[in-house]
Protein backbone atom coordinates (compact mmCIF):
# COMPACT_ATOMS: atom_id res chain seq x y z
CA UNK A 1 0.00 0.00 0.00
CA UNK A 2 1.20 3.53 -0.77
CA UNK A 3 3.01 5.22 2.17
CA UNK A 4 0.54 8.13 2.01
CA UNK A 5 -2.63 6.03 1.96
CA UNK A 6 -4.07 6.20 5.49
CA UNK A 7 -4.25 2.90 7.35
CA UNK A 8 -7.45 2.18 9.31
CA UNK A 9 -7.20 2.37 13.11
CA UNK A 10 -9.70 0.49 15.29
CA UNK A 11 -11.44 2.59 17.96
CA UNK A 12 -11.90 1.06 21.43
CA UNK A 13 -14.18 2.15 24.26
CA UNK A 14 -12.29 4.10 26.93
CA UNK A 15 -11.79 1.91 30.01
CA UNK A 16 -9.34 2.17 32.90
CA UNK A 17 -7.66 -1.14 32.12
CA UNK A 18 -7.30 -0.56 28.37
CA UNK A 19 -5.96 2.99 28.86
CA UNK A 20 -3.58 2.15 31.76
CA UNK A 21 -0.39 1.98 29.62
CA UNK A 22 -0.96 5.63 28.60
CA UNK A 23 -2.28 7.25 31.78
CA UNK A 24 -5.49 7.39 33.76
CA UNK A 25 -9.18 7.64 32.92
CA UNK A 26 -10.82 10.45 34.90
CA UNK A 27 -14.37 9.48 35.81
CA UNK A 28 -16.70 9.28 38.79
CA UNK A 29 -17.66 5.64 38.21
CA UNK A 30 -15.66 3.47 40.59
CA UNK A 31 -13.94 6.45 42.24
CA UNK A 32 -13.28 6.89 45.95
CA UNK A 33 -16.26 9.10 46.83
CA UNK A 34 -17.37 10.54 50.17
CA UNK A 35 -19.57 13.36 51.46
CA UNK A 36 -18.05 16.70 52.51
CA UNK A 37 -19.38 20.11 53.56
CA UNK A 38 -21.93 18.72 56.00
CA UNK A 39 -23.20 16.27 53.40
CA UNK A 40 -24.08 18.87 50.77
CA UNK A 41 -21.34 17.78 48.36
CA UNK A 42 -19.86 14.47 47.23
CA UNK A 43 -16.12 14.50 46.65
CA UNK A 44 -14.70 12.13 44.02
CA UNK A 45 -11.20 11.93 45.41
CA UNK A 46 -7.75 11.56 43.82
CA UNK A 47 -8.86 10.83 40.26
CA UNK A 48 -5.45 11.34 38.63
CA UNK A 49 -1.80 11.69 39.58
CA UNK A 50 -0.23 14.82 38.10
CA UNK A 51 3.42 14.54 37.06
CA UNK A 52 5.61 17.65 37.10
CA UNK A 53 9.34 17.47 36.30
CA UNK A 54 12.09 19.79 35.11
CA UNK A 55 13.17 23.21 36.31
CA UNK A 56 10.69 25.14 38.52
CA UNK A 57 7.56 23.25 37.41
CA UNK A 58 4.13 24.54 38.32
CA UNK A 59 0.60 23.34 37.78
CA UNK A 60 -1.43 25.14 35.11
CA UNK A 61 -5.23 25.10 35.07
CA UNK A 62 -6.59 25.95 31.61
CA UNK A 63 -9.75 25.87 29.54
CA UNK A 64 -9.40 24.59 25.98
CA UNK A 65 -12.03 24.98 23.28
CA UNK A 66 -11.69 22.43 20.50
CA UNK A 67 -13.28 22.44 17.08
CA UNK A 68 -15.58 19.62 16.03
CA UNK A 69 -14.07 16.76 14.05
CA UNK A 70 -16.13 14.51 11.77
CA UNK A 71 -15.37 11.20 10.05
CA UNK A 72 -13.23 10.41 8.30
CA UNK A 73 -10.47 11.68 10.61
CA UNK A 74 -6.86 11.35 9.48
CA UNK A 75 -4.07 11.21 12.05
CA UNK A 76 -0.79 12.50 10.65
CA UNK A 77 1.17 13.40 13.80
CA UNK A 78 1.46 12.83 17.54
CA UNK A 79 2.94 14.92 20.34
CA UNK A 80 4.27 14.23 23.83
CA UNK A 81 5.12 16.23 26.93
CA UNK A 82 8.36 14.88 28.44
CA UNK A 83 8.21 17.08 31.56
CA UNK A 84 4.65 16.58 32.73
CA UNK A 85 1.32 14.84 32.52
CA UNK A 86 -1.65 16.48 30.81
CA UNK A 87 -5.26 15.99 31.96
CA UNK A 88 -8.40 16.72 29.89
CA UNK A 89 -11.96 16.68 31.27
CA UNK A 90 -15.03 17.83 29.29
CA UNK A 91 -16.96 20.65 30.97
CA UNK A 92 -19.87 20.47 28.52
CA UNK A 93 -20.37 16.71 28.20
CA UNK A 94 -18.59 16.36 24.88
CA UNK A 95 -17.00 13.14 23.69
CA UNK A 96 -13.46 12.96 22.42
CA UNK A 97 -11.38 10.66 20.29
CA UNK A 98 -8.14 9.79 22.06
CA UNK A 99 -5.19 8.60 19.95
CA UNK A 100 -2.13 7.46 21.93
CA UNK A 101 1.12 5.51 21.86
CA UNK A 102 3.38 4.44 24.75
CA UNK A 103 6.18 6.70 26.04
CA UNK A 104 9.67 6.29 24.61
CA UNK A 105 10.65 6.12 20.96
CA UNK A 106 7.45 6.35 18.90
CA UNK A 107 6.45 2.91 17.60
CA UNK A 108 3.63 3.47 15.10
CA UNK A 109 2.55 -0.17 15.38
CA UNK A 110 1.53 0.52 19.01
CA UNK A 111 -0.80 3.46 18.30
CA UNK A 112 -4.28 2.95 19.74
CA UNK A 113 -7.53 4.93 19.62
CA UNK A 114 -10.24 5.27 22.26
CA UNK A 115 -13.59 7.03 22.33
CA UNK A 116 -14.72 8.65 25.57
CA UNK A 117 -18.15 8.80 27.13
CA UNK A 118 -19.47 12.34 27.86
CA UNK A 119 -18.48 12.00 31.55
CA UNK A 120 -14.93 10.71 31.00
CA UNK A 121 -11.62 12.51 30.78
CA UNK A 122 -8.02 11.36 30.58
CA UNK A 123 -4.69 12.14 32.19
CA UNK A 124 -1.86 11.39 29.76
CA UNK A 125 1.20 10.15 31.65
CA UNK A 126 4.41 12.09 31.21
CA UNK A 127 5.96 11.26 27.82
CA UNK A 128 2.88 9.49 26.40
CA UNK A 129 2.45 10.18 22.69
CA UNK A 130 -0.99 11.55 21.86
CA UNK A 131 -2.85 13.46 19.20
CA UNK A 132 -4.01 16.99 20.06
CA UNK A 133 -7.62 17.39 21.20
CA UNK A 134 -10.19 15.70 18.93
CA UNK A 135 -13.76 16.73 19.86
CA UNK A 136 -16.43 14.58 18.25
CA UNK A 137 -19.50 15.97 16.47
CA UNK A 138 -19.62 19.29 18.39
CA UNK A 139 -17.07 21.89 19.50
CA UNK A 140 -16.00 21.06 23.05
CA UNK A 141 -14.71 22.82 26.13
CA UNK A 142 -12.27 21.04 28.39
CA UNK A 143 -10.64 21.73 31.72
CA UNK A 144 -6.96 20.99 31.10
CA UNK A 145 -4.41 20.60 33.88
CA UNK A 146 -0.79 20.41 32.81
CA UNK A 147 2.74 21.62 33.50
CA UNK A 148 4.16 25.10 33.18
CA UNK A 149 7.73 26.21 33.80
CA UNK A 150 11.13 26.32 32.17
CA UNK A 151 12.29 23.66 29.77
CA UNK A 152 11.14 22.12 26.50
CA UNK A 153 7.89 20.25 27.13
CA UNK A 154 6.40 19.46 23.73
CA UNK A 155 7.81 17.13 21.09
CA UNK A 156 5.93 16.57 17.84
CA UNK A 157 6.45 13.76 15.35
CA UNK A 158 4.92 13.31 11.91
CA UNK A 159 3.80 9.73 11.30
CA UNK A 160 5.48 7.71 8.56
CA UNK A 161 2.06 6.22 7.73
CA UNK A 162 -1.11 8.32 8.27
CA UNK A 163 -3.97 6.62 10.10
CA UNK A 164 -7.69 7.05 9.59
CA UNK A 165 -10.86 6.52 11.57
CA UNK A 166 -13.90 6.05 9.36
CA UNK A 167 -16.47 4.82 11.88
CA UNK A 168 -16.83 7.00 14.98
CA UNK A 169 -20.03 5.32 16.17
CA UNK A 170 -18.19 2.85 18.44
PyMOL commands that place a pseudoatom at each C-alpha (Angstrom):
pseudoatom trace, name=CA, resn=UNK, resi=1, chain=A, elem=C, hetatm=0, pos=[0.000, 0.000, 0.000]
pseudoatom trace, name=CA, resn=UNK, resi=2, chain=A, elem=C, hetatm=0, pos=[1.199, 3.531, -0.766]
pseudoatom trace, name=CA, resn=UNK, resi=3, chain=A, elem=C, hetatm=0, pos=[3.008, 5.223, 2.168]
pseudoatom trace, name=CA, resn=UNK, resi=4, chain=A, elem=C, hetatm=0, pos=[0.545, 8.134, 2.013]
pseudoatom trace, name=CA, resn=UNK, resi=5, chain=A, elem=C, hetatm=0, pos=[-2.632, 6.027, 1.965]
pseudoatom trace, name=CA, resn=UNK, resi=6, chain=A, elem=C, hetatm=0, pos=[-4.069, 6.199, 5.490]
pseudoatom trace, name=CA, resn=UNK, resi=7, chain=A, elem=C, hetatm=0, pos=[-4.248, 2.896, 7.350]
pseudoatom trace, name=CA, resn=UNK, resi=8, chain=A, elem=C, hetatm=0, pos=[-7.451, 2.181, 9.314]
pseudoatom trace, name=CA, resn=UNK, resi=9, chain=A, elem=C, hetatm=0, pos=[-7.203, 2.367, 13.108]
pseudoatom trace, name=CA, resn=UNK, resi=10, chain=A, elem=C, hetatm=0, pos=[-9.699, 0.490, 15.291]
pseudoatom trace, name=CA, resn=UNK, resi=11, chain=A, elem=C, hetatm=0, pos=[-11.442, 2.585, 17.962]
pseudoatom trace, name=CA, resn=UNK, resi=12, chain=A, elem=C, hetatm=0, pos=[-11.898, 1.061, 21.426]
pseudoatom trace, name=CA, resn=UNK, resi=13, chain=A, elem=C, hetatm=0, pos=[-14.182, 2.145, 24.264]
pseudoatom trace, name=CA, resn=UNK, resi=14, chain=A, elem=C, hetatm=0, pos=[-12.286, 4.104, 26.930]
pseudoatom trace, name=CA, resn=UNK, resi=15, chain=A, elem=C, hetatm=0, pos=[-11.789, 1.912, 30.014]
pseudoatom trace, name=CA, resn=UNK, resi=16, chain=A, elem=C, hetatm=0, pos=[-9.340, 2.174, 32.901]
pseudoatom trace, name=CA, resn=UNK, resi=17, chain=A, elem=C, hetatm=0, pos=[-7.663, -1.137, 32.118]
pseudoatom trace, name=CA, resn=UNK, resi=18, chain=A, elem=C, hetatm=0, pos=[-7.300, -0.556, 28.366]
pseudoatom trace, name=CA, resn=UNK, resi=19, chain=A, elem=C, hetatm=0, pos=[-5.957, 2.991, 28.858]
pseudoatom trace, name=CA, resn=UNK, resi=20, chain=A, elem=C, hetatm=0, pos=[-3.580, 2.148, 31.763]
pseudoatom trace, name=CA, resn=UNK, resi=21, chain=A, elem=C, hetatm=0, pos=[-0.388, 1.985, 29.615]
pseudoatom trace, name=CA, resn=UNK, resi=22, chain=A, elem=C, hetatm=0, pos=[-0.965, 5.633, 28.599]
pseudoatom trace, name=CA, resn=UNK, resi=23, chain=A, elem=C, hetatm=0, pos=[-2.283, 7.254, 31.779]
pseudoatom trace, name=CA, resn=UNK, resi=24, chain=A, elem=C, hetatm=0, pos=[-5.492, 7.394, 33.758]
pseudoatom trace, name=CA, resn=UNK, resi=25, chain=A, elem=C, hetatm=0, pos=[-9.178, 7.645, 32.921]
pseudoatom trace, name=CA, resn=UNK, resi=26, chain=A, elem=C, hetatm=0, pos=[-10.822, 10.454, 34.898]
pseudoatom trace, name=CA, resn=UNK, resi=27, chain=A, elem=C, hetatm=0, pos=[-14.375, 9.478, 35.809]
pseudoatom trace, name=CA, resn=UNK, resi=28, chain=A, elem=C, hetatm=0, pos=[-16.704, 9.278, 38.786]
pseudoatom trace, name=CA, resn=UNK, resi=29, chain=A, elem=C, hetatm=0, pos=[-17.664, 5.636, 38.213]
pseudoatom trace, name=CA, resn=UNK, resi=30, chain=A, elem=C, hetatm=0, pos=[-15.663, 3.469, 40.595]
pseudoatom trace, name=CA, resn=UNK, resi=31, chain=A, elem=C, hetatm=0, pos=[-13.937, 6.446, 42.241]
pseudoatom trace, name=CA, resn=UNK, resi=32, chain=A, elem=C, hetatm=0, pos=[-13.280, 6.890, 45.955]
pseudoatom trace, name=CA, resn=UNK, resi=33, chain=A, elem=C, hetatm=0, pos=[-16.263, 9.102, 46.833]
pseudoatom trace, name=CA, resn=UNK, resi=34, chain=A, elem=C, hetatm=0, pos=[-17.368, 10.536, 50.166]
pseudoatom trace, name=CA, resn=UNK, resi=35, chain=A, elem=C, hetatm=0, pos=[-19.570, 13.364, 51.463]
pseudoatom trace, name=CA, resn=UNK, resi=36, chain=A, elem=C, hetatm=0, pos=[-18.046, 16.703, 52.505]
pseudoatom trace, name=CA, resn=UNK, resi=37, chain=A, elem=C, hetatm=0, pos=[-19.384, 20.107, 53.565]
pseudoatom trace, name=CA, resn=UNK, resi=38, chain=A, elem=C, hetatm=0, pos=[-21.934, 18.719, 56.004]
pseudoatom trace, name=CA, resn=UNK, resi=39, chain=A, elem=C, hetatm=0, pos=[-23.203, 16.273, 53.401]
pseudoatom trace, name=CA, resn=UNK, resi=40, chain=A, elem=C, hetatm=0, pos=[-24.080, 18.874, 50.768]
pseudoatom trace, name=CA, resn=UNK, resi=41, chain=A, elem=C, hetatm=0, pos=[-21.341, 17.775, 48.360]
pseudoatom trace, name=CA, resn=UNK, resi=42, chain=A, elem=C, hetatm=0, pos=[-19.865, 14.469, 47.226]
pseudoatom trace, name=CA, resn=UNK, resi=43, chain=A, elem=C, hetatm=0, pos=[-16.119, 14.505, 46.649]
pseudoatom trace, name=CA, resn=UNK, resi=44, chain=A, elem=C, hetatm=0, pos=[-14.696, 12.133, 44.020]
pseudoatom trace, name=CA, resn=UNK, resi=45, chain=A, elem=C, hetatm=0, pos=[-11.198, 11.932, 45.406]
pseudoatom trace, name=CA, resn=UNK, resi=46, chain=A, elem=C, hetatm=0, pos=[-7.752, 11.562, 43.824]
pseudoatom trace, name=CA, resn=UNK, resi=47, chain=A, elem=C, hetatm=0, pos=[-8.864, 10.834, 40.259]
pseudoatom trace, name=CA, resn=UNK, resi=48, chain=A, elem=C, hetatm=0, pos=[-5.447, 11.344, 38.628]
pseudoatom trace, name=CA, resn=UNK, resi=49, chain=A, elem=C, hetatm=0, pos=[-1.801, 11.694, 39.578]
pseudoatom trace, name=CA, resn=UNK, resi=50, chain=A, elem=C, hetatm=0, pos=[-0.233, 14.817, 38.098]
pseudoatom trace, name=CA, resn=UNK, resi=51, chain=A, elem=C, hetatm=0, pos=[3.418, 14.542, 37.063]
pseudoatom trace, name=CA, resn=UNK, resi=52, chain=A, elem=C, hetatm=0, pos=[5.615, 17.651, 37.101]
pseudoatom trace, name=CA, resn=UNK, resi=53, chain=A, elem=C, hetatm=0, pos=[9.345, 17.472, 36.303]
pseudoatom trace, name=CA, resn=UNK, resi=54, chain=A, elem=C, hetatm=0, pos=[12.093, 19.791, 35.110]
pseudoatom trace, name=CA, resn=UNK, resi=55, chain=A, elem=C, hetatm=0, pos=[13.168, 23.213, 36.314]
pseudoatom trace, name=CA, resn=UNK, resi=56, chain=A, elem=C, hetatm=0, pos=[10.692, 25.139, 38.517]
pseudoatom trace, name=CA, resn=UNK, resi=57, chain=A, elem=C, hetatm=0, pos=[7.563, 23.253, 37.409]
pseudoatom trace, name=CA, resn=UNK, resi=58, chain=A, elem=C, hetatm=0, pos=[4.134, 24.542, 38.323]
pseudoatom trace, name=CA, resn=UNK, resi=59, chain=A, elem=C, hetatm=0, pos=[0.596, 23.342, 37.780]
pseudoatom trace, name=CA, resn=UNK, resi=60, chain=A, elem=C, hetatm=0, pos=[-1.429, 25.143, 35.105]
pseudoatom trace, name=CA, resn=UNK, resi=61, chain=A, elem=C, hetatm=0, pos=[-5.234, 25.096, 35.071]
pseudoatom trace, name=CA, resn=UNK, resi=62, chain=A, elem=C, hetatm=0, pos=[-6.585, 25.946, 31.606]
pseudoatom trace, name=CA, resn=UNK, resi=63, chain=A, elem=C, hetatm=0, pos=[-9.752, 25.867, 29.536]
pseudoatom trace, name=CA, resn=UNK, resi=64, chain=A, elem=C, hetatm=0, pos=[-9.398, 24.588, 25.975]
pseudoatom trace, name=CA, resn=UNK, resi=65, chain=A, elem=C, hetatm=0, pos=[-12.030, 24.981, 23.279]
pseudoatom trace, name=CA, resn=UNK, resi=66, chain=A, elem=C, hetatm=0, pos=[-11.691, 22.433, 20.497]
pseudoatom trace, name=CA, resn=UNK, resi=67, chain=A, elem=C, hetatm=0, pos=[-13.279, 22.443, 17.076]
pseudoatom trace, name=CA, resn=UNK, resi=68, chain=A, elem=C, hetatm=0, pos=[-15.577, 19.615, 16.030]
pseudoatom trace, name=CA, resn=UNK, resi=69, chain=A, elem=C, hetatm=0, pos=[-14.066, 16.756, 14.047]
pseudoatom trace, name=CA, resn=UNK, resi=70, chain=A, elem=C, hetatm=0, pos=[-16.130, 14.515, 11.766]
pseudoatom trace, name=CA, resn=UNK, resi=71, chain=A, elem=C, hetatm=0, pos=[-15.365, 11.199, 10.053]
pseudoatom trace, name=CA, resn=UNK, resi=72, chain=A, elem=C, hetatm=0, pos=[-13.226, 10.407, 8.304]
pseudoatom trace, name=CA, resn=UNK, resi=73, chain=A, elem=C, hetatm=0, pos=[-10.468, 11.675, 10.611]
pseudoatom trace, name=CA, resn=UNK, resi=74, chain=A, elem=C, hetatm=0, pos=[-6.856, 11.345, 9.477]
pseudoatom trace, name=CA, resn=UNK, resi=75, chain=A, elem=C, hetatm=0, pos=[-4.070, 11.209, 12.045]
pseudoatom trace, name=CA, resn=UNK, resi=76, chain=A, elem=C, hetatm=0, pos=[-0.791, 12.504, 10.651]
pseudoatom trace, name=CA, resn=UNK, resi=77, chain=A, elem=C, hetatm=0, pos=[1.167, 13.401, 13.798]
pseudoatom trace, name=CA, resn=UNK, resi=78, chain=A, elem=C, hetatm=0, pos=[1.455, 12.834, 17.541]
pseudoatom trace, name=CA, resn=UNK, resi=79, chain=A, elem=C, hetatm=0, pos=[2.945, 14.916, 20.337]
pseudoatom trace, name=CA, resn=UNK, resi=80, chain=A, elem=C, hetatm=0, pos=[4.268, 14.227, 23.828]
pseudoatom trace, name=CA, resn=UNK, resi=81, chain=A, elem=C, hetatm=0, pos=[5.118, 16.227, 26.929]
pseudoatom trace, name=CA, resn=UNK, resi=82, chain=A, elem=C, hetatm=0, pos=[8.357, 14.877, 28.445]
pseudoatom trace, name=CA, resn=UNK, resi=83, chain=A, elem=C, hetatm=0, pos=[8.208, 17.080, 31.563]
pseudoatom trace, name=CA, resn=UNK, resi=84, chain=A, elem=C, hetatm=0, pos=[4.649, 16.580, 32.735]
pseudoatom trace, name=CA, resn=UNK, resi=85, chain=A, elem=C, hetatm=0, pos=[1.323, 14.836, 32.517]
pseudoatom trace, name=CA, resn=UNK, resi=86, chain=A, elem=C, hetatm=0, pos=[-1.650, 16.482, 30.810]
pseudoatom trace, name=CA, resn=UNK, resi=87, chain=A, elem=C, hetatm=0, pos=[-5.255, 15.985, 31.963]
pseudoatom trace, name=CA, resn=UNK, resi=88, chain=A, elem=C, hetatm=0, pos=[-8.397, 16.715, 29.892]
pseudoatom trace, name=CA, resn=UNK, resi=89, chain=A, elem=C, hetatm=0, pos=[-11.958, 16.684, 31.267]
pseudoatom trace, name=CA, resn=UNK, resi=90, chain=A, elem=C, hetatm=0, pos=[-15.033, 17.826, 29.295]
pseudoatom trace, name=CA, resn=UNK, resi=91, chain=A, elem=C, hetatm=0, pos=[-16.963, 20.650, 30.974]
pseudoatom trace, name=CA, resn=UNK, resi=92, chain=A, elem=C, hetatm=0, pos=[-19.869, 20.471, 28.522]
pseudoatom trace, name=CA, resn=UNK, resi=93, chain=A, elem=C, hetatm=0, pos=[-20.367, 16.712, 28.204]
pseudoatom trace, name=CA, resn=UNK, resi=94, chain=A, elem=C, hetatm=0, pos=[-18.585, 16.363, 24.884]
pseudoatom trace, name=CA, resn=UNK, resi=95, chain=A, elem=C, hetatm=0, pos=[-17.000, 13.142, 23.690]
pseudoatom trace, name=CA, resn=UNK, resi=96, chain=A, elem=C, hetatm=0, pos=[-13.461, 12.958, 22.415]
pseudoatom trace, name=CA, resn=UNK, resi=97, chain=A, elem=C, hetatm=0, pos=[-11.383, 10.664, 20.289]
pseudoatom trace, name=CA, resn=UNK, resi=98, chain=A, elem=C, hetatm=0, pos=[-8.139, 9.788, 22.062]
pseudoatom trace, name=CA, resn=UNK, resi=99, chain=A, elem=C, hetatm=0, pos=[-5.190, 8.595, 19.949]
pseudoatom trace, name=CA, resn=UNK, resi=100, chain=A, elem=C, hetatm=0, pos=[-2.135, 7.458, 21.927]
pseudoatom trace, name=CA, resn=UNK, resi=101, chain=A, elem=C, hetatm=0, pos=[1.121, 5.509, 21.864]
pseudoatom trace, name=CA, resn=UNK, resi=102, chain=A, elem=C, hetatm=0, pos=[3.379, 4.443, 24.747]
pseudoatom trace, name=CA, resn=UNK, resi=103, chain=A, elem=C, hetatm=0, pos=[6.180, 6.698, 26.040]
pseudoatom trace, name=CA, resn=UNK, resi=104, chain=A, elem=C, hetatm=0, pos=[9.671, 6.285, 24.612]
pseudoatom trace, name=CA, resn=UNK, resi=105, chain=A, elem=C, hetatm=0, pos=[10.650, 6.116, 20.962]
pseudoatom trace, name=CA, resn=UNK, resi=106, chain=A, elem=C, hetatm=0, pos=[7.449, 6.353, 18.899]
pseudoatom trace, name=CA, resn=UNK, resi=107, chain=A, elem=C, hetatm=0, pos=[6.448, 2.914, 17.601]
pseudoatom trace, name=CA, resn=UNK, resi=108, chain=A, elem=C, hetatm=0, pos=[3.631, 3.471, 15.098]
pseudoatom trace, name=CA, resn=UNK, resi=109, chain=A, elem=C, hetatm=0, pos=[2.547, -0.166, 15.376]
pseudoatom trace, name=CA, resn=UNK, resi=110, chain=A, elem=C, hetatm=0, pos=[1.528, 0.519, 19.005]
pseudoatom trace, name=CA, resn=UNK, resi=111, chain=A, elem=C, hetatm=0, pos=[-0.805, 3.458, 18.296]
pseudoatom trace, name=CA, resn=UNK, resi=112, chain=A, elem=C, hetatm=0, pos=[-4.282, 2.950, 19.742]
pseudoatom trace, name=CA, resn=UNK, resi=113, chain=A, elem=C, hetatm=0, pos=[-7.525, 4.927, 19.615]
pseudoatom trace, name=CA, resn=UNK, resi=114, chain=A, elem=C, hetatm=0, pos=[-10.240, 5.274, 22.258]
pseudoatom trace, name=CA, resn=UNK, resi=115, chain=A, elem=C, hetatm=0, pos=[-13.589, 7.026, 22.327]
pseudoatom trace, name=CA, resn=UNK, resi=116, chain=A, elem=C, hetatm=0, pos=[-14.720, 8.649, 25.569]
pseudoatom trace, name=CA, resn=UNK, resi=117, chain=A, elem=C, hetatm=0, pos=[-18.151, 8.805, 27.130]
pseudoatom trace, name=CA, resn=UNK, resi=118, chain=A, elem=C, hetatm=0, pos=[-19.469, 12.335, 27.865]
pseudoatom trace, name=CA, resn=UNK, resi=119, chain=A, elem=C, hetatm=0, pos=[-18.484, 11.995, 31.550]
pseudoatom trace, name=CA, resn=UNK, resi=120, chain=A, elem=C, hetatm=0, pos=[-14.929, 10.707, 31.005]
pseudoatom trace, name=CA, resn=UNK, resi=121, chain=A, elem=C, hetatm=0, pos=[-11.625, 12.512, 30.780]
pseudoatom trace, name=CA, resn=UNK, resi=122, chain=A, elem=C, hetatm=0, pos=[-8.017, 11.359, 30.582]
pseudoatom trace, name=CA, resn=UNK, resi=123, chain=A, elem=C, hetatm=0, pos=[-4.695, 12.142, 32.187]
pseudoatom trace, name=CA, resn=UNK, resi=124, chain=A, elem=C, hetatm=0, pos=[-1.856, 11.390, 29.757]
pseudoatom trace, name=CA, resn=UNK, resi=125, chain=A, elem=C, hetatm=0, pos=[1.202, 10.153, 31.647]
pseudoatom trace, name=CA, resn=UNK, resi=126, chain=A, elem=C, hetatm=0, pos=[4.411, 12.094, 31.209]
pseudoatom trace, name=CA, resn=UNK, resi=127, chain=A, elem=C, hetatm=0, pos=[5.957, 11.258, 27.825]
pseudoatom trace, name=CA, resn=UNK, resi=128, chain=A, elem=C, hetatm=0, pos=[2.885, 9.495, 26.401]
pseudoatom trace, name=CA, resn=UNK, resi=129, chain=A, elem=C, hetatm=0, pos=[2.454, 10.178, 22.693]
pseudoatom trace, name=CA, resn=UNK, resi=130, chain=A, elem=C, hetatm=0, pos=[-0.992, 11.550, 21.859]
pseudoatom trace, name=CA, resn=UNK, resi=131, chain=A, elem=C, hetatm=0, pos=[-2.853, 13.460, 19.201]
pseudoatom trace, name=CA, resn=UNK, resi=132, chain=A, elem=C, hetatm=0, pos=[-4.007, 16.995, 20.063]
pseudoatom trace, name=CA, resn=UNK, resi=133, chain=A, elem=C, hetatm=0, pos=[-7.619, 17.385, 21.200]
pseudoatom trace, name=CA, resn=UNK, resi=134, chain=A, elem=C, hetatm=0, pos=[-10.193, 15.699, 18.934]
pseudoatom trace, name=CA, resn=UNK, resi=135, chain=A, elem=C, hetatm=0, pos=[-13.758, 16.728, 19.864]
pseudoatom trace, name=CA, resn=UNK, resi=136, chain=A, elem=C, hetatm=0, pos=[-16.432, 14.584, 18.246]
pseudoatom trace, name=CA, resn=UNK, resi=137, chain=A, elem=C, hetatm=0, pos=[-19.501, 15.974, 16.468]
pseudoatom trace, name=CA, resn=UNK, resi=138, chain=A, elem=C, hetatm=0, pos=[-19.616, 19.285, 18.389]
pseudoatom trace, name=CA, resn=UNK, resi=139, chain=A, elem=C, hetatm=0, pos=[-17.069, 21.885, 19.503]
pseudoatom trace, name=CA, resn=UNK, resi=140, chain=A, elem=C, hetatm=0, pos=[-16.000, 21.064, 23.051]
pseudoatom trace, name=CA, resn=UNK, resi=141, chain=A, elem=C, hetatm=0, pos=[-14.710, 22.825, 26.128]
pseudoatom trace, name=CA, resn=UNK, resi=142, chain=A, elem=C, hetatm=0, pos=[-12.272, 21.039, 28.395]
pseudoatom trace, name=CA, resn=UNK, resi=143, chain=A, elem=C, hetatm=0, pos=[-10.639, 21.730, 31.717]
pseudoatom trace, name=CA, resn=UNK, resi=144, chain=A, elem=C, hetatm=0, pos=[-6.959, 20.994, 31.097]
pseudoatom trace, name=CA, resn=UNK, resi=145, chain=A, elem=C, hetatm=0, pos=[-4.407, 20.601, 33.881]
pseudoatom trace, name=CA, resn=UNK, resi=146, chain=A, elem=C, hetatm=0, pos=[-0.791, 20.415, 32.813]
pseudoatom trace, name=CA, resn=UNK, resi=147, chain=A, elem=C, hetatm=0, pos=[2.737, 21.621, 33.499]
pseudoatom trace, name=CA, resn=UNK, resi=148, chain=A, elem=C, hetatm=0, pos=[4.164, 25.101, 33.185]
pseudoatom trace, name=CA, resn=UNK, resi=149, chain=A, elem=C, hetatm=0, pos=[7.731, 26.212, 33.805]
pseudoatom trace, name=CA, resn=UNK, resi=150, chain=A, elem=C, hetatm=0, pos=[11.130, 26.322, 32.173]
pseudoatom trace, name=CA, resn=UNK, resi=151, chain=A, elem=C, hetatm=0, pos=[12.292, 23.659, 29.766]
pseudoatom trace, name=CA, resn=UNK, resi=152, chain=A, elem=C, hetatm=0, pos=[11.144, 22.123, 26.497]
pseudoatom trace, name=CA, resn=UNK, resi=153, chain=A, elem=C, hetatm=0, pos=[7.886, 20.254, 27.129]
pseudoatom trace, name=CA, resn=UNK, resi=154, chain=A, elem=C, hetatm=0, pos=[6.402, 19.463, 23.731]
pseudoatom trace, name=CA, resn=UNK, resi=155, chain=A, elem=C, hetatm=0, pos=[7.814, 17.128, 21.090]
pseudoatom trace, name=CA, resn=UNK, resi=156, chain=A, elem=C, hetatm=0, pos=[5.926, 16.566, 17.837]
pseudoatom trace, name=CA, resn=UNK, resi=157, chain=A, elem=C, hetatm=0, pos=[6.447, 13.761, 15.354]
pseudoatom trace, name=CA, resn=UNK, resi=158, chain=A, elem=C, hetatm=0, pos=[4.924, 13.306, 11.906]
pseudoatom trace, name=CA, resn=UNK, resi=159, chain=A, elem=C, hetatm=0, pos=[3.801, 9.727, 11.298]
pseudoatom trace, name=CA, resn=UNK, resi=160, chain=A, elem=C, hetatm=0, pos=[5.477, 7.705, 8.557]
pseudoatom trace, name=CA, resn=UNK, resi=161, chain=A, elem=C, hetatm=0, pos=[2.063, 6.223, 7.728]
pseudoatom trace, name=CA, resn=UNK, resi=162, chain=A, elem=C, hetatm=0, pos=[-1.112, 8.315, 8.270]
pseudoatom trace, name=CA, resn=UNK, resi=163, chain=A, elem=C, hetatm=0, pos=[-3.969, 6.618, 10.104]
pseudoatom trace, name=CA, resn=UNK, resi=164, chain=A, elem=C, hetatm=0, pos=[-7.689, 7.049, 9.589]
pseudoatom trace, name=CA, resn=UNK, resi=165, chain=A, elem=C, hetatm=0, pos=[-10.855, 6.517, 11.569]
pseudoatom trace, name=CA, resn=UNK, resi=166, chain=A, elem=C, hetatm=0, pos=[-13.899, 6.048, 9.361]
pseudoatom trace, name=CA, resn=UNK, resi=167, chain=A, elem=C, hetatm=0, pos=[-16.469, 4.819, 11.878]
pseudoatom trace, name=CA, resn=UNK, resi=168, chain=A, elem=C, hetatm=0, pos=[-16.831, 7.001, 14.976]
pseudoatom trace, name=CA, resn=UNK, resi=169, chain=A, elem=C, hetatm=0, pos=[-20.031, 5.321, 16.173]
pseudoatom trace, name=CA, resn=UNK, resi=170, chain=A, elem=C, hetatm=0, pos=[-18.193, 2.848, 18.439]
for i in range(1, 170): cmd.bond("trace and resi %d" % i, "trace and resi %d" % (i + 1))
show_as sticks, trace
zoom trace
